[in-house]
């Protein structure tokens, strides 16, 4: 079975109005999984580290510069036609406004709304680690 290696950006922010931590989720606008929700990212290029990949992919897909802070986890998942290895990287925004260049939709989700979107199967595996990040003041 073919293996595809990708990096996914867990873009974290604190909402200035609610003071809750949130992550940026995107809805795929193309391909076999069109309409499914995911953390944004893409395929590693030869010789590229997962951190270099996510900085490039977010620049290309969302016109935003991010800093790769740390790897939250690595997800392995067997889709029907390929094996996916996804490096899930905690990122912070350096500059830009997260413009959707390839995705159908996007939303910021917090601890209460994390499971309100229909995540792709591989992305569901990193949600417990993401949930630990999504704490808010007063919780």
Secondary structure, DSSP 8 states (H G I E B T S, - for coil): --EEEEEEEEEEEE-TTT-BEEEEEEEE-SSTTTT-EE--EEE--TT--HHHHHHHHHHHHHSEEEEEEEEEEEEEEE-SS-EEEEEEEEEEEEEE----SSEEEEEEE-TTTGGGS-B-HHHHTTHHHHHHH--BTT-
